Amino acid sequence: MTQPQNPSLLAEITASFRALPTWVIAWVFLILAPVNAASLAFLGQPSGAYVAMFAIGGGVISLAIAIKSRGLTRLVSAGHIIAWTPLLLWLVLAPPPAEGAYDTYLTILIVVNAISLAFDANDARLWLRGDRSVYA
């Protein structure tokens, strides 16, 4: 008799991600992840390494939460809140010197991550109110 196989961690996280609404998947793959990953193209700019550290850090923390949860929960929003809130405050209140493509990029990063943080704040609120389910 064969035993049922447990899905791999990657399979569980992938299935959980695919259970999200289509618009969320599109937002993440087409806008959110590419905009934050683009920070790597500006490492040589003023404070570029710090921008990249925070921009990518939000995704890394969220991924760690997804791994621990074996899927996506509303707590994944905490990774973004932890990294992107100080990033946005810094970029708005005391931005590094930037011009040209870097200045345009920082503006796009602020807008995209501010939109994401609005959704993240609601997800964090719902998680704190007890919604701890894994998307499946």
KANORLIN-V227902 format. One record per residue. PHI is phi in whole degrees, 0 to 359 (none if undefined). PSI is psi in radians with two decimals (NA if undefined). D_CENTER is the distance of its C-alpha to the mean C-alpha in whole Angstrom. Layout:
# KANORLIN-V227902
phi/psi/d_center
PHI/PSI/D_CENTER
PHI/PSI/D_CENTER
This chain:
# KANORLIN-V227902
phi/psi/d_center
none/2.24/43
272/2.52/39
271/2.57/37
295/2.49/33
275/2.41/31
280/2.35/27
294/2.62/24
291/2.81/22
304/-0.81/19
300/-0.73/18
296/-0.67/20
293/-0.76/19
292/-0.71/15
297/-0.80/16
297/-0.69/18
296/-0.75/15
297/-0.73/13
292/-0.32/16
280/-0.19/17
291/2.75/15
302/2.58/16
304/-0.70/17
295/-0.58/15
291/-0.77/12
301/-0.79/12
297/-0.77/13
303/-0.83/11
294/-0.87/8
283/-0.60/11
265/-0.41/13
234/-1.09/11
300/-0.97/7
295/-0.81/7
298/-0.69/11
296/-0.76/10
289/-0.66/8
293/-0.52/10
298/-0.27/13
302/-0.47/13
295/-0.43/15
287/-0.22/18
243/0.42/19
301/-0.55/19
278/-0.07/23
277/2.88/22
305/2.17/23
61/0.29/20
301/-0.65/18
293/-0.65/18
291/-0.71/16
301/-0.82/14
297/-0.72/13
302/-0.80/13
284/-0.72/10
298/-0.83/8
280/-0.52/8
303/-0.65/8
300/-0.71/5
289/-0.65/4
294/-0.78/8
297/-0.75/8
297/-0.68/6
296/-0.72/8
299/-0.69/11
294/-0.74/11
297/-0.68/11
296/-0.82/14
298/-0.66/16
275/-0.14/16
58/0.65/17
157/-3.11/14
268/2.25/12
235/3.02/13
295/-0.33/12
293/-0.36/11
305/-0.52/8
301/-0.47/7
299/-0.62/9
299/-0.73/7
291/-0.77/5
298/-0.77/9
297/-0.74/10
268/-0.69/9
274/-0.43/9
297/-0.91/12
295/-0.59/14
300/-0.85/13
292/-0.71/13
301/-0.78/17
297/-0.85/18
294/-0.51/17
275/-0.74/19
271/-0.54/22
212/1.10/23
294/2.62/21
290/2.76/22
298/2.27/25
210/2.50/24
214/2.87/26
63/-2.37/26
299/-0.62/23
294/-0.76/21
299/-0.78/21
298/-0.77/20
300/-0.81/17
298/-0.65/16
296/-0.78/17
297/-0.75/15
301/-0.77/12
300/-0.84/13
296/-0.85/14
296/-0.81/11
288/-0.50/8
294/-0.73/11
299/-0.81/11
300/-0.76/8
297/-0.52/9
297/-0.78/12
292/-0.70/11
297/-0.67/9
299/-0.72/12
293/-0.75/14
299/-0.73/13
296/-0.71/13
299/-0.80/17
294/-0.66/17
296/-0.76/16
295/-0.46/19
275/0.00/21
116/-0.05/21
279/1.61/19
251/0.22/18
291/2.66/19
265/2.30/17
298/2.26/16
215/NA/19
